[in-house]
Amino acid sequence: MSEAPGIPRIKEFVMSQDLLRRKYEHRFDLLDSDRDGYIEEEDFTELGSRVIRGLGEPVTSPKSHAVRESKAHYWRSVTELARVDGAGRISKQAFVAGLAESASPQQVTAMVRPAIEADLAIADRDNDGMVDVEEFKSLYQALGVPSTEAEEIFRELDRNADGELTLEEWLAAAIEFFTSTDHNAPGNRILGKA
C-alpha cells in the first residue's frame, strides 16, 4: 500500500522543522554559560568576556569594547524575538519558539552581524580584514571548541577555499544556521555539531 500523496511532503516538512529546532537548541545551550536552563544578559556578557580573555586582547582596547557592545546588541535582539520572563530570562522553549516563529534572513542579519564583525575583528590578529584558519581556531578555542573541530568548521565555511574567512562568508553561514532547512548547508556547522 502506498502513502497518501501529501505524506512525503509532510515528512519532509517535519524533518526540516526538527533540524531547525535542534540547531536552535544547540545555540541556546552554547549561550547558556552558567547552565541554569535560561539565557539572560549575563550569559552574553560572559560570552564576550570569554572571547576577550581567550584571545588575550586588552580589556580596554577598541576591539574588546566592540565585542562587549556586540554581545549586548545580540542579547537585545534575542529579547525582541523570544519571550522574556519576569526575571529577565529566556527559557530554551521560549528561545526555540521565538526563533521558529520569526527568524528571517533579515532579522538574523540584524541580530548577528555586529557580533560577527566584532569577533572577526578581534580574531584578525594581522588586521587584514579576514580570518585565516589559525585565527579562527584561536577564536573558537576561546569559545570552547576543540582545535580540530574548529578547523573542520573553518573549511566548511570557507566557501571559496582561499584559506581566508570573510565577513560575507561568516554571515552567510550564520544566516544558513538560523534559517536553512537544508541538512547539507555548510552554515549548519558554524557552531559545531548540532
C-alpha positions in Angstrom: 0.0 0.0 0.0 1.5 3.4 -1.0 1.4 6.5 1.1 -1.2 9.3 0.5 0.1 11.9 -2.0 0.9 14.6 0.6 2.6 12.3 3.2 6.2 12.6 1.7 5.9 16.4 1.8 4.6 16.4 5.4 7.5 14.1 6.4 10.0 16.5 4.7 8.4 19.5 6.5 8.6 17.8 9.9 12.3 16.8 9.3 13.1 20.3 8.3 11.4 21.8 11.4 13.3 19.2 13.5 16.6 20.4 12.0 15.9 24.0 12.9 14.7 23.0 16.4 18.0 21.1 17.0 20.1 24.0 15.8 18.2 26.5 17.9 18.5 24.2 21.0 22.2 23.9 20.3 22.6 27.6 20.0 20.7 28.1 23.3 23.0 25.6 25.1 26.1 27.4 23.9 24.7 30.8 25.1 23.6 29.4 28.5 27.1 29.9 30.0 26.0 29.1 33.6 23.9 26.1 32.5 20.9 27.1 34.5 18.4 26.4 31.7 17.9 30.1 30.9 19.7 32.7 28.9 20.0 36.2 30.3 22.0 39.3 29.7 24.8 38.0 31.9 25.3 35.0 29.6 26.0 37.3 26.7 28.4 39.4 28.9 30.2 36.2 29.8 30.4 35.2 26.1 32.1 38.5 25.3 34.5 38.1 28.2 35.5 34.6 27.1 36.3 35.9 23.7 38.4 38.8 25.0 40.2 36.7 27.6 40.7 33.7 25.3 42.4 35.9 22.6 44.4 37.8 25.1 43.1 41.2 24.0 43.5 44.1 26.5 40.1 44.7 28.1 40.3 48.4 27.4 41.1 48.1 23.7 38.6 49.2 21.0 38.3 45.6 19.8 37.3 44.5 23.3 34.8 47.3 23.5 33.3 46.3 20.2 33.0 42.7 21.4 31.2 43.7 24.6 28.8 46.1 22.7 28.1 43.4 20.0 27.1 40.8 22.7 24.8 43.4 24.4 23.2 44.0 21.0 22.9 40.3 20.4 21.0 40.0 23.8 18.7 42.9 22.9 17.9 41.3 19.6 17.1 38.0 21.1 14.7 39.6 23.5 12.8 41.0 20.6 12.3 37.5 19.2 11.8 35.4 22.3 9.6 35.9 25.3 11.5 37.2 28.4 10.1 36.1 31.8 9.6 38.3 34.8 13.2 37.6 36.0 14.7 38.9 32.7 15.5 35.4 31.4 14.6 33.4 28.3 13.9 29.7 28.6 15.1 27.2 26.0 11.4 26.6 24.9 10.8 30.4 24.5 14.1 30.8 22.6 13.3 28.0 20.2 9.7 29.1 19.7 10.7 32.7 19.2 13.2 31.9 16.5 10.9 29.3 14.9 8.2 31.9 14.6 10.1 34.9 13.4 13.7 34.2 12.3 14.1 35.6 8.8 17.4 36.2 7.0 16.9 40.0 7.6 16.3 39.5 11.3 19.2 37.1 11.7 21.5 39.5 9.9 20.4 42.4 12.2 20.9 40.2 15.2 24.2 38.6 14.5 26.1 40.9 12.1 27.6 43.2 14.9 28.8 40.1 16.8 30.3 38.5 13.7 32.0 41.8 12.8 33.4 42.2 16.3 34.5 38.5 16.5 36.2 38.7 13.1 38.0 41.9 14.1 39.3 40.6 17.4 40.4 37.3 15.9 42.0 39.1 12.9 45.5 39.4 14.5 47.1 40.7 11.3 44.3 43.2 10.7 43.8 42.2 7.0 40.0 42.2 7.4 39.8 38.4 7.1 40.4 35.4 9.4 42.7 32.6 8.5 42.4 29.1 9.9 44.8 29.7 12.8 43.0 32.9 13.8 39.7 31.2 13.6 40.9 28.3 15.7 42.1 30.7 18.4 38.7 32.4 18.5 36.8 29.1 18.6 39.1 27.6 21.2 38.2 30.7 23.4 34.6 29.6 22.9 35.4 26.1 24.0 35.5 24.4 20.6 38.4 21.9 20.2 41.0 22.9 17.6 40.4 20.0 15.3 36.7 20.7 15.2 37.3 24.4 14.7 39.5 23.6 11.7 36.7 21.4 10.2 34.2 24.2 10.7 36.6 26.7 9.1 37.0 24.5 6.0 33.2 24.2 5.6 32.6 28.0 6.0 35.5 29.0 3.6 33.3 28.6 0.6 35.8 29.7 -2.0 38.6 27.7 -0.3 41.1 30.5 -0.4 42.2 30.0 3.2 40.6 33.2 4.5 37.1 33.7 6.0 35.5 36.9 5.1 32.7 38.7 6.8 30.4 37.8 4.0 31.2 34.1 4.2 30.8 34.1 8.0 27.5 36.0 7.8 26.1 33.7 5.1 26.9 30.7 7.3 25.1 32.3 10.3 22.0 33.0 8.2 22.0 29.4 7.0 22.3 28.2 10.6 19.3 30.1 11.7 17.1 29.7 8.6 18.2 26.9 6.3 16.3 23.6 6.3 18.9 22.0 4.0 20.6 19.3 6.0 23.8 19.8 3.9 24.1 23.5 4.3 27.6 24.5 5.4 26.3 27.0 7.9 24.7 24.2 9.9 28.1 23.6 11.4 29.0 27.2 12.2 28.6 26.5 16.0 29.8 22.9 15.9 27.7 19.8 15.7 24.0 20.4 16.5 
